[in-house]
Amino acid sequence: MNTFNGVNVDELAALLALWREGSFVKAGRLLGRHSTIVSKRVASLENRLGVRLVERTTRQVRLTDAGERLAQQVNGAQQLIAEAEQIASSGATEVRGRLRLALPAAMGRRWLAPLLPDFMKAHPNVELDVHFSEQIVELVEGGFDAAIRVGTLTDSRLVSRKLAYHERILCASPDYVVRWGEPTSPADIARHNSLQFSGFVTYPEWRLSNGKRKVAVHARGTLISNDSPSLVEAAKAGLGILGVGEWLVTDEIAKGTLVRILPEWAFDMDGGVYLVRPSKHHTPAHVNAFCDWIAALFRDGPPWQRGGN
């Protein structure tokens, strides 16, 4: 039988007040109720449990042994509830607890994972549970507190904050350019070997823009993968032209192992990098701490524009 409802709680509260104060009048004052209401609630509790809890005389009120035991147990339960509420409430101000994050696999491993220890050192009472995936995970259903997402946001229920902008560019190795030549227009790409990322929304079509024109190219090639880093290695080995987020090839372009192809063109896409979370209401302190930390991390530009980590 479920006894944890409003009526039954009121009955137990009346018994507890009577146990503490010793009279219906004082118990009524403690609860802000008339003494007759307190008496009726105790009587209702006795009827529901089928046991006498209070001995009433014209001169005094005394709890029976059963009433004394029940009152003591209810008092202990009230203390446990108060402690549980305090623990829950402390999460609003104390930076502690388990933080579940969903990060894009390639970007997360390359640029965010090496920086997470800094957050953990600053907040040693936070336990991180980090999920890496190129698939978009459901935050609420998956129990995630926050996520980093790249590209178009499709779930309007989420609270989002744009952290940075990035381009998806074309590149190839210098050796490939020497052997096969450099495209001079997007249409030339169709005559080259393309390294294709199957995770593109428009795969196998590459939609490019130079800010004035938009062109769709059907890329063809001998290597298709859902793993961007492996395609970068193939591009460095001279196997073809790659369309990839600039964040993944910053070091390679700086070192000259890859060069931009058609540098005035980039993929026509939402280049946003976003922090998303289920809600901004009653957010625990450790979640707010991470949101503030990641926003500060991107404030002066994304990590891939500030050099290697």
C-alpha positions as CSV (number, residue, x, y, z in Angstrom):
1,M,0.0,0.0,0.0
2,N,1.4,3.4,-1.0
3,T,1.4,5.7,2.1
4,F,3.5,8.5,0.7
5,N,0.7,10.9,-0.3
6,G,-0.5,14.3,1.0
7,V,-3.2,13.0,3.4
8,N,-1.0,10.4,5.0
9,V,1.9,12.8,5.3
10,D,-0.4,15.3,7.1
11,E,-1.4,12.5,9.5
12,L,2.2,11.6,10.3
13,A,3.1,15.3,10.6
14,A,0.3,15.7,13.2
15,L,1.5,12.7,15.2
16,L,5.1,14.0,15.1
17,A,4.1,17.4,16.2
18,L,2.1,15.9,19.1
19,W,5.1,13.8,20.1
20,R,7.3,16.8,20.1
21,E,5.0,19.3,21.9
22,G,3.0,17.0,24.2
23,S,-0.4,18.6,23.6
24,F,-2.8,19.1,20.7
25,V,-2.9,22.9,21.3
26,K,0.9,23.2,21.1
27,A,1.1,20.8,18.2
28,G,-1.5,22.9,16.4
29,R,0.6,26.1,17.0
30,L,3.7,24.3,15.6
31,L,1.8,23.3,12.4
32,G,-0.2,26.5,12.1
33,R,-3.5,24.5,12.5
34,H,-6.3,24.4,15.0
35,S,-5.9,21.8,17.7
36,T,-9.1,20.0,16.6
37,I,-7.6,19.5,13.1
38,V,-4.5,18.0,14.6
39,S,-6.7,15.7,16.7
40,K,-8.7,14.6,13.7
41,R,-5.6,13.8,11.7
42,V,-4.2,11.6,14.5
43,A,-7.5,9.8,14.8
44,S,-7.6,9.3,11.1
45,L,-4.1,7.8,11.3
46,E,-5.2,5.4,14.1
47,N,-8.2,4.3,12.0
48,R,-6.0,3.7,8.9
49,L,-3.4,1.7,10.9
50,G,-5.9,0.0,13.1
51,V,-3.9,0.7,16.3
52,R,-4.3,3.2,19.2
53,L,-1.5,5.7,19.1
54,V,-2.6,8.2,21.7
55,E,-4.2,7.9,25.1
56,R,-6.5,10.9,25.7
57,T,-7.8,12.0,29.0
58,T,-9.4,15.3,30.1
59,R,-6.1,16.4,31.7
60,Q,-3.3,15.1,29.4
61,V,-2.4,13.4,26.2
62,R,0.1,10.5,26.1
63,L,1.4,8.5,23.3
64,T,1.0,4.7,23.5
65,D,4.0,2.4,23.0
66,A,3.0,2.0,19.4
67,G,2.6,5.7,19.0
68,E,6.0,6.4,20.6
69,R,7.7,3.9,18.3
70,L,6.0,5.3,15.2
71,A,6.7,8.9,16.1
72,Q,10.4,8.1,16.6
73,Q,10.6,6.3,13.3
74,V,8.8,9.2,11.5
75,N,11.2,11.6,13.2
76,G,14.2,9.6,11.9
77,A,12.6,9.5,8.4
78,Q,12.1,13.3,8.5
79,Q,15.8,13.8,9.3
80,L,16.8,11.5,6.4
81,I,14.5,13.5,4.0
82,A,16.0,16.8,5.3
83,E,19.5,15.4,4.7
84,A,18.5,14.3,1.2
85,E,17.1,17.7,0.4
86,Q,20.2,19.4,1.6
87,I,22.4,17.1,-0.5
88,A,20.3,17.8,-3.6
89,S,20.3,21.5,-2.9
90,S,24.0,21.7,-2.4
91,G,24.4,20.6,-6.1
92,A,23.1,24.0,-7.0
93,T,26.1,25.8,-5.4
94,E,28.9,23.2,-4.9
95,V,30.9,22.2,-7.9
96,R,30.8,18.4,-7.4
97,G,29.1,15.4,-8.9
98,R,29.1,13.3,-12.1
99,L,29.2,15.2,-15.4
100,R,28.2,13.3,-18.5
101,L,29.5,14.8,-21.8
102,A,28.9,13.9,-25.4
103,L,31.7,15.0,-27.7
104,P,32.2,14.6,-31.5
105,A,34.7,11.8,-31.8
106,A,37.4,13.3,-34.1
107,M,37.2,16.9,-32.8
108,G,36.8,15.7,-29.2
109,R,39.8,13.5,-29.3
110,R,42.0,15.9,-31.1
111,W,41.2,19.2,-29.5
112,L,39.0,18.8,-26.4
113,A,40.2,15.6,-24.7
114,P,43.8,17.0,-24.1
115,L,42.3,20.0,-22.4
116,L,39.8,18.2,-20.1
117,P,42.5,17.5,-17.5
118,D,42.7,21.3,-16.9
119,F,39.0,21.4,-16.1
120,M,39.4,18.4,-13.8
121,K,42.3,20.0,-12.0
122,A,40.3,23.1,-11.4
123,H,37.3,21.1,-10.2
124,P,38.6,18.0,-8.4
125,N,35.2,17.0,-7.0
126,V,33.7,16.6,-10.5
127,E,33.7,13.1,-12.0
128,L,33.7,13.1,-15.8
129,D,31.9,10.6,-18.0
130,V,32.8,11.4,-21.6
131,H,31.1,9.8,-24.6
132,F,32.9,10.2,-28.0
133,S,30.8,9.6,-31.1
134,E,30.2,11.1,-34.6
135,Q,26.6,10.2,-34.2
136,I,24.2,12.7,-32.6
137,V,23.1,11.4,-29.3
138,E,19.9,12.2,-27.5
139,L,20.8,14.3,-24.4
140,V,17.8,13.7,-22.2
141,E,17.3,10.1,-23.2
142,G,21.0,9.4,-22.8
143,G,21.3,11.2,-19.5
144,F,23.9,13.7,-20.8
145,D,24.4,17.0,-19.1
146,A,26.0,18.8,-22.1
147,A,27.4,18.1,-25.6
148,I,29.5,19.7,-28.3
149,R,28.0,19.6,-31.7
150,V,29.3,20.6,-35.1
151,G,27.0,21.8,-37.9
152,T,23.3,22.4,-38.1
153,L,21.3,22.0,-34.9
154,T,18.0,20.1,-35.4
155,D,16.6,19.9,-31.9
156,S,15.0,23.2,-31.0
157,R,14.3,22.0,-27.4
158,L,18.0,22.2,-26.5
159,V,19.7,25.3,-25.1
160,S,22.6,26.1,-27.4
161,R,25.5,28.5,-27.4
162,K,27.7,29.0,-30.4
163,L,31.4,28.6,-29.5
164,A,33.1,29.1,-32.8
165,Y,32.8,29.0,-36.6
166,H,34.9,26.7,-38.8
167,E,35.1,25.9,-42.5
168,R,35.2,22.6,-44.2
169,I,37.9,23.0,-46.8
170,L,39.5,21.1,-49.7
171,C,43.1,19.9,-49.4
172,A,45.6,17.4,-50.8
173,S,49.3,16.6,-50.4
174,P,51.9,18.5,-52.4
175,D,52.9,15.2,-54.0
176,Y,49.4,14.6,-55.3
177,V,49.3,18.1,-56.8
178,V,52.6,17.5,-58.6
179,R,51.5,14.2,-60.0
180,W,47.9,15.0,-60.9
181,G,47.7,18.8,-61.1
182,E,45.6,21.2,-59.2
183,P,42.0,21.8,-59.9
184,T,41.2,25.4,-61.1
185,S,37.5,25.2,-60.6
186,P,35.0,23.0,-58.7
187,A,34.1,21.2,-61.9
188,D,37.6,19.9,-62.1
189,I,37.2,17.9,-58.9
190,A,35.1,15.3,-60.8
191,R,38.2,14.3,-62.8
192,H,40.3,13.8,-59.6
193,N,40.3,11.0,-57.0
194,S,38.4,12.2,-54.0
195,L,38.7,10.9,-50.5
196,Q,35.1,10.7,-49.3
197,F,33.7,11.0,-45.8
198,S,30.5,9.0,-45.7
199,G,29.2,11.1,-42.7
200,F,28.5,14.1,-44.9
201,V,24.8,15.0,-44.9
202,T,25.1,15.4,-48.7
203,Y,27.4,12.4,-49.3
204,P,28.5,11.7,-52.0
205,E,27.8,15.2,-53.3
206,W,30.1,18.1,-52.3
207,R,28.3,21.4,-52.2
208,L,30.8,24.2,-52.5
209,S,30.5,28.0,-52.2
210,N,32.9,30.9,-52.7
211,G,30.5,33.4,-51.2
212,K,29.0,34.4,-54.5
213,R,28.3,31.1,-56.3
214,K,27.2,27.7,-55.1
215,V,28.3,24.6,-57.0
216,A,27.4,20.9,-56.4
217,V,30.1,18.4,-57.4
218,H,29.6,14.6,-57.4
219,A,32.9,13.4,-55.8
220,R,34.3,10.1,-56.9
221,G,37.2,8.2,-55.4
222,T,38.8,5.0,-54.3
223,L,38.5,5.5,-50.6
224,I,35.3,6.0,-48.5
225,S,35.3,6.1,-44.7
226,N,33.3,7.3,-41.8
227,D,36.5,8.2,-39.9
228,S,38.0,11.6,-40.8
229,P,41.4,11.1,-39.3
230,S,42.0,8.0,-41.5
231,L,41.1,10.1,-44.5
232,V,43.6,12.7,-43.5
233,E,46.3,10.1,-43.4
234,A,45.3,8.9,-46.9
235,A,45.5,12.5,-48.1
236,K,48.9,13.0,-46.7
237,A,50.0,9.8,-48.5
238,G,49.0,11.4,-51.8
239,L,45.9,9.4,-52.5
240,G,43.5,12.1,-53.4
241,I,41.7,15.4,-52.6
242,L,40.0,15.6,-49.2
243,G,37.1,17.7,-48.0
244,V,37.6,18.1,-44.2
245,G,37.0,20.5,-41.3
246,E,39.9,23.0,-41.0
247,W,40.2,22.0,-37.3
248,L,41.5,18.6,-38.3
249,V,44.2,19.7,-40.7
250,T,45.5,22.9,-39.1
251,D,48.9,21.3,-38.2
252,E,49.2,19.5,-41.5
253,I,48.7,22.7,-43.5
254,A,51.1,24.6,-41.2
255,K,53.8,21.9,-41.7
256,G,53.1,21.7,-45.5
257,T,52.2,18.1,-45.5
258,L,48.8,19.2,-46.9
259,V,47.9,22.2,-49.0
260,R,44.6,23.9,-49.7
261,I,42.9,23.2,-53.0
262,L,40.7,25.9,-54.5
263,P,41.3,28.1,-51.3
264,E,38.6,30.5,-52.3
265,W,36.0,27.7,-52.1
266,A,34.7,25.9,-49.0
267,F,31.8,23.6,-48.3
268,D,28.4,25.3,-48.2
269,M,27.3,24.3,-44.7
270,D,26.6,25.5,-41.2
271,G,30.1,25.8,-39.8
272,G,29.0,26.4,-36.2
273,V,30.5,24.6,-33.2
274,Y,27.9,24.6,-30.5
275,L,27.6,23.8,-26.8
276,V,24.2,22.3,-26.2
277,R,22.4,21.2,-23.0
278,P,18.9,20.1,-22.1
279,S,17.9,23.1,-20.0
280,K,19.2,26.3,-18.4
281,H,16.8,26.1,-15.5
282,H,18.0,24.8,-12.1
283,T,21.3,23.7,-13.7
284,P,23.7,22.1,-11.2
285,A,26.8,24.0,-10.3
286,H,29.2,21.5,-11.9
287,V,27.3,21.7,-15.2
288,N,27.5,25.5,-15.1
289,A,31.2,25.3,-14.3
290,F,31.8,23.2,-17.4
291,C,29.7,25.5,-19.6
292,D,31.7,28.6,-18.3
293,W,35.0,26.7,-18.8
294,I,34.3,25.6,-22.4
295,A,33.0,29.1,-23.3
296,A,36.2,30.7,-21.9
297,L,38.3,28.1,-23.8
298,F,36.8,29.3,-27.1
299,R,36.5,33.0,-26.2
300,D,39.8,34.0,-27.9
301,G,39.2,31.7,-30.8
302,P,39.0,27.9,-31.2
303,P,42.0,25.9,-30.0
304,W,42.9,24.9,-33.6
305,Q,43.5,28.6,-34.5
306,R,45.8,29.1,-31.5
307,G,48.4,26.4,-32.4
308,G,48.8,22.8,-31.3
309,N,47.9,21.5,-27.9
